[in-house]
Amino acid sequence: MQTGVFSLQVSRNTFRGR
């Protein structure tokens, strides 16, 4: 379950970082 949260945060960080 922690991986899901981590993936969500990384995805959002990448979308905003771009």
Protein Blocks (a to p, Z undefined) as FASTA:
>chain_A
ZZmmmmmmmmmmmmmmZZ
